[in-house]
Amino acid sequence: MIIPELPEYLTQLGGAEYKGLIISLFTITAMISRPFSGKLADSIGRVPVMIFGAVVCLICSLLYPVVSSLFGFFLLRFVHGFSTGFTPTGNTAYLSDIIPAGKRGEAMGLLGTAGAVGMAAGPSLGGTLSNQLGLNAMFYCSSFFALIAIAILLRTKETIKEKQSFSVHLLKVNRTDIFEPLVLTPCLVMLLAAFAYGAVFTIIPDYGQFVGIRNKGLLFTFLTIASLLIRLLAGKASDHFGRVPVLIISTMGIVLSMLIIGTANSITQLVVGVSIYGLAHGSTSPTLLAWATDLSNQQYKGRGISSLYIFMELGIGLGAFISGMLYSNDPARFIIVFGTAAGLAAISFLYLLLVRRKQQRHR
């Protein structure tokens, strides 16, 4: 809801040259918090972890209207990242507890579909509220949705049977809590593919304005609707044909979409590129989540899932930060930004071809 409006909000605060930090600071915190959220999800339970993330989202959304300095804005973005660092980790682990392994891809697709509905409606609603009632109305509406999420979670039954009570020593993480080696392969694919996501969410609002789109949330709506349409199909396909074949197709889709976006000089071409990216991203994300869950130690699924999310946030954060630097508010540099994203996605495509060949040799 708020992401498409934040670049202009930051410009009003006098920080136009720091647009790359809008996403990257958020994702850095989410990445740092993942080992804690994974460990806590495996110990105190999935539901408390989800509730904590929703509470952070509620508080931060209420605080945006009172921020009046660049330091305050970036501090708030940093703290806000805890919402993404905790809620999706608990959410995904919870889902993996209640769904049979043979339907895991479909289940992750369904979870992603639910998220895509919010992502499709959010930018459009945020843009409308901002244009009609001002930025503050948008922030308050965001906090209201977080409040509803908390109310739902308070009535959700925990799936961990032998959970621990929270204590400070649980916040102490060691090397094994930070990363699960069993999920290294999907993590590398996620890192390379997620760069495009950071670039899109950082640069697309300005790109849309450049080609004449007034409602900056509109492009995100196209992206997320396309993602919504493919997630269930991609999840089922990964259950039937395997994770790697689906990812080979989806990463190739990311390459194609980045090239179309990077060369766009009209609204139509930009919408087509963003929509293809939505299809590709919507296929990649649930398939990687299902794959990481497949490979994880069943006793420490939270750790395996959090490892994948760490690499996702690292990819998004680097994508946002580097694309902001490459762009430098110069429309002539759009092709450089999205060409870089296309190149990294192409590397993930080639890597997956090697993984598939290795899998075929071991059959």
N, C-alpha and C positions, 0 to 999 in steps of 0.2 A: 504493500500500500504506500509506504513512504519513500521507497528507494528512488522512483522516478523524479520526485520533487526535491530530493536532497541536494543535487548539484546546484540548482538555482538558489536554494536556501543557503548553501555554503557561499555562493557568490555574493548574496546579500550581506553576509557576515564579513566579506572582504577576503575570502579564501579561495577564489576561483582557480588558482594554480595548484590547489591541493585536492582536486577532485578524486585523484587516484586513491586517496586515503579513506574515502567514504566507505568503500567496501573492504579495503585491505586491513584497516584497523579492526573492523568488526570480525573479520575472519581470523585474524591473528589471535584475538582473545578466544574465539571458538576453538581454534586449534590447540591453544595452551590448555584449555579446560577439558579437552577430550579424555586425557588419561585419568583425570579425576572423575569425570562422569561415567566412564567405562567401569572403573573400579567400584564406584558407589552403586552403579546399576546392578553389579554382580553381588554386592554385599548388603546394602540397606534396602534394595528393591528398585524396580523400574519406575513405579508410580511416584515416589518422592523426588526422583531425579527429573521426571517430566514436570512436576509441579514447580520445582525450583526455577527451571528455565522459563516457565510461563509467568511466574512472579516477576522475574527480572524484566521480561518484555513489558509487563504492565507498568512497572515503575518507570522504566526508561521512556516509554511513550508519553507518560505524564510529564516528564521533565524537559522534553524538547522545547515546549513553548516558553520556558523560563530561561533558556540558554541565550546568552547575548554576546559571547566571546568565542573566538576560534578554539582556545584551549578547552573551554567548557564543552563545546560541540564534540571535539575529538575525544575528550575523556568519556563523554556519554556514549559515543560510538564504540569505544573500547569496552565499556562495561556491558553495553547492549549485546555484545558478542556472546556473553554467557548464556543467553537464551537459546541460541543455536547450538552452543557447545553441550547443552544438557538435554533439552527436550527431544531432539531427533534420536539421540543415542538410546535413551530410555524407551522411546516409541518403537524403534526398530527391534531392540532386544525383546520387548514385550510381545511384538507381533511374531517373532521367531519362536517364542515359547508356546504359542497357542496354535500354530499352523504346521501341518505335516511337511516334512522335507520335500516331498514330491510336488507340493503346490507352493513352494517358497517364492519362486519367481512371480507367479500370479499374485501372491499376497503382497509382495513388495511393489508390484505394479499397482495394486489397489491402494496401498498406502500413498504411493506417489500420485495417484489420480486424485485422492482427497486433497493432497497438498497443492496439486495443480489447479484444482477448483479455486482454492484460496488465492493462488498466485495469478490466476486469470482475472478474478474479480477485483483483487486488491489494487493493482495499478490503475485500473479504470475508475474505481470508486475513489481512490486517493486523488487522482487528477481532477475528478468532478468536484469533490469536496474542497480541494485547494482553490480551484478556479471560482467556485460559487460562494464559499463561506470562509476561505482563508486556510492557511497552513495549520493553525491551531486546531480547527475542527477535525482535520485529518488525523492529527496526533491523538486527540481524545478518542476518536473512533477506533483507532488502532489499539489503544489501551482497553477499550470496552470489549473488543474481541478476545483479548488476552484474559480478561476477567471471566468470560464465558468458558474459555478453555480450562481455567482453574476449577470452575464449578463442575465441569464434566469429570475432570481427573479426581476430584475429591470423592466421587461415587464409583471410581474404578477399582476393581478387585486386583490385588497384587498377585503376581504369578510366581515369585520366589517363595519357596516353602520354608527354607531355613535362613531367614534374613537376620542380619545383625542390627543392633541399635546404632545410631550414628554416634561416632566419637571422633575426636580430633586426630587420633592416630590413623584413621582411615584416609586422611588427606595427605598422608605421606606416601609418595609413589616412588617405586624403584624402577630400574631399567626394564624389567619384564612387564610393568604396568603401562609403560609408555607405548610399546609397540609389540604386536603379535606377528612373529616371523612367518607364520603359516599363511598369512594373507598378503604377502609381499607383492605377488603378481597383480592382483586386482588393484592394489594400492598404487603401483607404478602407472597403470593405465589411467586410473582416476587422476593422478597428478598431472599427466600430460593433457588429458581431455578437459580438465576443469579450468585450465588457463583461459580457454575460450569463454567460459561462463563469466569469469571476472572481467574480461575485456568487454563483453556484451553489456553487462550491467553497469559498467563505468562509462562507456563511450556512447552507447545507443541513445540516451536522452539528448545529447548534443547532436548526434547524427540525425535523429528525427527532426530536430529543430532546423538543422541545416537544409534538409530537403523539403521543409514546409509543413511539418506535422506539429500542431499547436499543443494537443494533449499528449504530453510525453509518456503517459502510461499506456497509450494505445498500442505501441509496438510490443510492450511486455504482455499485453493481453493476447495479441496474435501468437507470441512465443509460447505462452502457457496453455492456450487453447490447443495448439498443435501438440504440445507435450501431453496434454490431457487425453487427446484422441489416440495416442499410440501406446501409452504406458501399460494398459491391461494386455493389449495384444503382444507387446514386446515381452512382458513378464511370462505369459503363457508360452510364447515361442521359445524362451530360454529354458523353460521346464521341459519342453518337448525336444528341441534341437540341440540344446546345450548353451552354456553361457558364452563361450568364445565365438561361435558363428554369429550370434546376434551382435556381439560387440564389434566384430570385424565390419559388419554393415553399418552400425551406428557411428563408429569413428570415421569411416569414410564419408558419412553424411555430415559430420562436423567439418571436415576439410572442405567439402563442397560449399557448405553454407557460409563459412568464413570468407571464401573467395568471392562469393556473390555479394555479401555484405560489403567487403572491402572495396569493391569496384562500383557500388551503387551510386547513381546520380539522380535517382527518381524515387518517389514514394513507393511505386509498384515494386521496383527491384529490391528496395530495402525490406518491404513487407514479405516478399518471397524468400529472401535470404534468412530473415528472422524466423519465418515459419518453418523452413527446412531445418534450421538449427533447433527449433522446438521439438521437431520430430526426432532428431538425432539425440538430443539431450534426454528426451523422455524415454528413449530406448536404452541409453547408456546407464543412467542412474539406478533404476531398479534392478537391472541385470547385475551390475557390480555389487550392489547390496546383497543380492541373493547369493552371488558367488563368494563373497567374503564370509557370509554366514555358513555356507557349505563347508568352507575350509577351516572355520574356527573350531577351537576346542569347545565342546558343548558346555563345559563347566564355566568357561570364561567367554561367553558370546559377547558380552558387553565390551570386553577388551578388544576382540576382533573387529567389532563394528566401529568402536571409537578409533581404531587404527586407520580404517578406511576413511573415516570422516576427517582425521588429521591431515591425510594426504589431499583430500578434497579441499579443505580450507587452505592448505598450503598452495595448491594450484590456483584457487580462486583469488587468494590474497596476492600472489605473484602476478596473476593476470591483471588484477585491478591496478596494482601499483606500477607495474612495468608499462601497461597500456596507457596509464595517465601520463607517465614520463614521455613515452613515445609520441603521444598525441599532442601535448603541450598547447592545447587550444588552437591547433592549426588543422583545418579540414583537409588540407592536402596530405596529411599524415594518416588519414583513415586506412589507406591501403597498407601502410607499414604495420599498423596495429593488428589488423585482421589477417594479414599475410603471415605474421609471426604466429598467431593462434593456429592458422591452418598448418603451418610447418610442424608444430608440436603435436597436433592431432594426427598428422601423417606418420610421425614417429611411433605413436601408440598403435596405429593401424598395422605398421610393419612388425612391431613387437608381437602383436596378437597373431599374426600369420606364423611367426616362429613358434609361439606357444601351441598353436593348433597342430603344426607339423610334429612337434614333440609329443603331443597327446596321441596323435595317430600312430607314431612309432611304438608307443607303449601299449597299444591295444592288442 
